[in-house]
Amino acid sequence: MNNVKNDLTEGSIGKKLIIYFLPIAAGTLFQQLYNAADAIVVGKFAGTVALAAVGGSAAHITNLLIGFFVALSGGSAVVIAQLFGAKDDESIHKATGTAVAFCIISGIALTIFGLVFTPFFLRILQSPENTIPEATTYLRIVFLGVTAQLLYNIEAGVLRAVGDSKSPFIYLFICCMINIFLDLLLVAVLKMGVAGAAIATIASQIMSAALATVKLMRSSEAYRITIKGICIDRYLLGRMLRIGIPAGLQSSMYAISNMIIQVAVNLLGTATVAAWSLTGKLDGFYWACSNAAGIAVMNFAAQNYGAGHMDRVHSCEKLSLKMFMGVTLLFSAALLGLGRFVLPVFTDDAEVLTQTWQMMLYMVPLYFTWTYIEIISGVLRGIGDAIVPVIIIGVGVCLLRIVWIVTVYNAHPTMLNVCLAYPISWIVTDIAFFFYYRRVKWLYHIK
């Protein structure tokens, strides 16, 4: 029987949305914190080359391969949230077992693929030669722990789908603390370099997956995991894949366009690669919060869509736009106000610090243009409309960035022209989503 306190289909929309969103935001921020901890410890104790190895091409390879399967798991979350809203307990149990089984199979396959093809991807991205050995070591260790990472994301998605956003936050907090402790021990004390950072990462991910698994196995609700129940239900897997595959393709398109941009950055030298990596670590706190907003809106919309409450879907969209715009403006102000003072914590390299600050000045003031894309795409995924949003983002964000790099950047290869690819693509995609969502509201009678 569904837990009433986790039911997002009843009660004050604003209050429930905020209470549901905050733990997700806090959890993703802690997740970003341990990513930043890698950068701080590696940059301080292993040097600029190691920082470029961990955060340059390596980051884009994990975003492409692991990110696809993490996004794919979003399909299971939407289906389970819709079933929870419809109070179909039997299907919820089958869907949870299907999601976990698919995750385990995918994780094993991805581990083998990553171990074999890591050097190939690093060469394709034209990574600086001096970063390739350490990047290869880092990635191969990370791929060894990928099944645990996927399992946690699937299980956290299940918990959030049924309205429990607090448990995943607690597990991420514990994971973050373990990662930071192991980073300091393995990299700063034992001098294990990027290998130590990778071991710290997968150890913390294994712990978070174990905690989430125990939570679901001990639950008395319909979404409880049982050994016998971990098997594929073809019908439910099909529903999940219809939503998850477009989300995975969207993630891959982002990753591919960012990999092409990474090639442009790589051609500007090791210091620029390190600065680009550092920029990603710092402004990653905003993107983590943005991702949390998308998850919250998607699950809120999915539960209410499953329950047939389209009026609450529309109210969620309006409130979320206002809330997330406020969060975006606060983050932008914080990054611009504090960024220059925080950057020296990561590295002592003056050239890297100067370039990082310049990159932030180019992009951070325009983050607000991303707000509409995140919220509307979250609503659309929640109601099961997954394909057209992917096409819009694929063309408006990913393809446009590639065209920009091939034309504008190649004509004038500067860091400014790399950074401008982002806000220009956001604005174009905003316009496309605005007109598409007007049509969707009419089709679904969202008033």
Salt bridges, closest charged atoms under 4 A:
ASP7 OD2 - LYS87 NZ 3.29
GLU90 OE2 - LYS94 NZ 3.55
GLU129 OE2 - ARG123 NH1 2.77
GLU317 OE1 - HIS314 ND1 2.86
ASP348 OD1 - LYS44 NZ 2.76
